[in-house]
Amino acid sequence: MKSLAVDSVEARLAAALLRLAEREGARGPRGLTLPFHLTRQSLADMTGTTVESAIRVVSRWQKEGVVRDDGGRLILSDLDELRALAEGEPE
């Protein structure tokens, strides 16, 4: 289990998205799509961070192509990068 006190916000967010994707995700041509609308607030709540931090991290990941937003549904485009982030490895 990831520690809220030790792991970075990025690591916690990446791990949460990967857990959700493993349980609920649907593979598609653009990546693994979460089948439900996921707000930045709910991401923040799941990972013990502020909504502002969740917005900042997810926005950066969108710019980098790690995730995409399709009408409120997140598509995990770069699973390898998310796994590396979840494990705390440098980008």
Contacts in CASP RR format, 6 or more apart in sequence:
PFRMAT RR
TARGET T0000
AUTHOR 0000-0000-0000
METHOD contacts of the structure
MODEL  1
MKSLAVDSVEARLAAALLRLAEREGARGPRGLTLPFHLTRQSLADMTGTT
VESAIRVVSRWQKEGVVRDDGGRLILSDLDELRALAEGEPE
2 11 0 8 1.000
2 12 0 8 1.000
2 15 0 8 1.000
2 86 0 8 1.000
4 12 0 8 1.000
4 47 0 8 1.000
4 48 0 8 1.000
7 15 0 8 1.000
7 88 0 8 1.000
8 88 0 8 1.000
9 47 0 8 1.000
9 49 0 8 1.000
9 53 0 8 1.000
9 54 0 8 1.000
9 57 0 8 1.000
10 57 0 8 1.000
10 85 0 8 1.000
10 88 0 8 1.000
11 85 0 8 1.000
11 86 0 8 1.000
11 87 0 8 1.000
11 88 0 8 1.000
12 47 0 8 1.000
12 48 0 8 1.000
12 49 0 8 1.000
13 43 0 8 1.000
13 47 0 8 1.000
13 49 0 8 1.000
13 54 0 8 1.000
13 57 0 8 1.000
13 58 0 8 1.000
13 85 0 8 1.000
14 82 0 8 1.000
14 83 0 8 1.000
14 85 0 8 1.000
14 86 0 8 1.000
15 86 0 8 1.000
16 43 0 8 1.000
16 46 0 8 1.000
16 47 0 8 1.000
17 34 0 8 1.000
17 43 0 8 1.000
17 67 0 8 1.000
17 74 0 8 1.000
17 76 0 8 1.000
17 82 0 8 1.000
18 76 0 8 1.000
18 79 0 8 1.000
18 82 0 8 1.000
18 83 0 8 1.000
18 86 0 8 1.000
20 34 0 8 1.000
20 38 0 8 1.000
21 32 0 8 1.000
21 34 0 8 1.000
21 76 0 8 1.000
21 79 0 8 1.000
24 34 0 8 1.000
24 35 0 8 1.000
24 36 0 8 1.000
25 32 0 8 1.000
25 33 0 8 1.000
25 34 0 8 1.000
25 35 0 8 1.000
26 32 0 8 1.000
26 33 0 8 1.000
26 35 0 8 1.000
27 33 0 8 1.000
30 68 0 8 1.000
30 70 0 8 1.000
30 75 0 8 1.000
30 77 0 8 1.000
31 75 0 8 1.000
31 76 0 8 1.000
31 77 0 8 1.000
31 79 0 8 1.000
32 75 0 8 1.000
32 76 0 8 1.000
32 79 0 8 1.000
33 70 0 8 1.000
33 73 0 8 1.000
33 74 0 8 1.000
33 75 0 8 1.000
33 76 0 8 1.000
34 73 0 8 1.000
34 74 0 8 1.000
34 75 0 8 1.000
34 76 0 8 1.000
35 73 0 8 1.000
36 73 0 8 1.000
37 71 0 8 1.000
37 72 0 8 1.000
37 73 0 8 1.000
38 72 0 8 1.000
38 73 0 8 1.000
38 74 0 8 1.000
40 51 0 8 1.000
40 54 0 8 1.000
40 55 0 8 1.000
40 58 0 8 1.000
41 51 0 8 1.000
41 54 0 8 1.000
43 54 0 8 1.000
43 58 0 8 1.000
44 50 0 8 1.000
44 51 0 8 1.000
44 53 0 8 1.000
44 54 0 8 1.000
47 54 0 8 1.000
58 67 0 8 1.000
58 74 0 8 1.000
61 67 0 8 1.000
62 68 0 8 1.000
62 69 0 8 1.000
64 81 0 8 1.000
65 77 0 8 1.000
65 78 0 8 1.000
66 76 0 8 1.000
66 77 0 8 1.000
66 78 0 8 1.000
66 81 0 8 1.000
66 82 0 8 1.000
66 85 0 8 1.000
67 74 0 8 1.000
67 75 0 8 1.000
67 76 0 8 1.000
67 77 0 8 1.000
67 78 0 8 1.000
67 82 0 8 1.000
68 74 0 8 1.000
68 75 0 8 1.000
68 77 0 8 1.000
69 75 0 8 1.000
76 82 0 8 1.000
81 91 0 8 1.000
84 90 0 8 1.000
84 91 0 8 1.000
85 91 0 8 1.000
END
